[in-house]
Each structure stands twice: as C-alpha cells, then as structure tokens.
Amino acid sequence: MAISSALRRAPWAAAARGLLASRSGWRARPPHPHPHRAERSALLSSLSAPQPGAAADAQLLRVINYEISCAQQDCKKRDWAKELGEGFPFEIQDTEGTNRITLTRRDQKERIEVEAFLPSPADSVEQNGEQEDQVGDDDREGHGSNAAANQYYIPLVVKIHKGTTSSLEISCRSYPDELAIESLAFGPRDGSVDSSDVEARISNLPKEFQQAFNFYLKSRAISSDVMDFLHAYMINKECHEYLAWLRKVKGLIKR
C-alpha cells in the first residue's frame, strides 16, 4: 500500500507545500514588532489603576475590540477544496467551536482516521530529547531540523481501524520539519483493560521498529505533504476559533 509516485506528483501536494510556506501563524516565525504595538501598550497601561464599573467595562471592550481588529487581519477565509484541487487523500471533518479536526479515508480493508488538535507550544528541552529518539535525516522526506521552526507542534492521534472492533492508535507530534511518533496502543479503549498493558512508548522500542512505523504511516498517506497542509489548516483554524472566542466574550461584556 505504498504511496505511488503519481500521488507524490499530485497537484494537491504542491499546493500543500505552498500553504505551509505561506502560513501566517505567529509560532512559525521569530517574534517581530506588531505595527500597532504602541497602541496596544497605551490601552494596557490604562488598566493599572482601579476603574469604576462602567469605565472598567468600557476599557475592557476597547481592548477586546483592538484584539478583534488584529485577529481579523490575521485570519483568512480559505476555500481549501479549491486550493488543494483534486486528489487529496483524506476527507476533512471540521466543526466550528472545537479544538480539533478529523481526516478520514478508506484503504482496502482499513479505515484510517487522523485526529488533529490545535497547535501546542513545544518545550525546547523535550523537543531536543525527542529528536534524538527519532530516525535519521533520510527518513524525514527532505525536511531539515530547525529549532526556530519547532516552537510548536500539532498533536495527532492516528487510528488504523481493522474491521469494526479493533484498531491501532498511534499518538504523534507533528512538528514543522518532522513527524514524531510518541506511543502505540490498541483500541477501542475501555475500563476493562489496564492501559499499561496496551500502550507502549515508541522511544522504548528498537530503532528498527520505530523506522518501520514511520514507513507504515507514510504508506497510508500520512506523508510530509499532508502534514504541510495540516499545519496550514490548523494554524488558520486557531485564528478563527480565537476570533470567535473574542466575539463571544465581547457579547457577554456588553450585556
């Protein structure tokens, strides 16, 4: 079930790489001065003194409105189907107001489900340790290690369903330059089985085993191009979810 060369040359793959290169997430770039930094500082400095109720509400609304205006500039409305074109190997399920999306596909007798969560900040010490546990550079599909880029990661749970009653669950961290497998477990999970009996950290397994599981995922279309798309999508989703949250807070304050 290896990915064919035709799939690697598919138009959506080039589009996914372009999405990653143009993503607007602040975590993917070194910090830079915001054009309205002075305005933000002026707003925040006025919060140092206690305010009467009405004045405090008005001040908070001004700060919220400012954050909304910044978020509106950062968030993009994207037609993902148009940008990716035909041939993307997964169906995308996204519900507004949630912190995750699900990618699904069927491959012969398997049903593959990738649950991706909003970006999380990466701990530098932990990231360095995980990089040492991963396979060599030749298994990273051309991605170079970049400490500045690895300021965040996308938490993933890949579920390979075999039939209707059993599955293999693979927990991963998708960094901008590599996919790090963390642990393996059998599913579905319930209270009848001790989790220590069914879960194993990949770092405790032989290197050959780790390498084989990387190829196992790639053969099921969990490729670097799909990860590039996923990073662009989740960073954009995070922006829209934050904007929706700000508007909800504003509505409550104005009541």
CORPE-V877326 format. One record per helix or strand of 3 or more residues. SS is the DSSP state (hx for helix, st for strand). FROM is the first residue (numbers start at 0). TO is the last residue. If there is no record, write none. Layout:
[[SS	FROM	TO] [SS	FROM	TO]]
This chain:
[[hx	4	7] [hx	10	21] [hx	25	27] [hx	36	44] [hx	52	73] [hx	79	83] [st	90	93] [st	99	106] [st	109	116] [hx	123	132] [hx	136	138] [hx	148	150] [st	151	161] [st	165	174] [st	177	186] [hx	194	197] [st	198	200] [hx	201	203] [hx	206	217] [hx	223	253]]
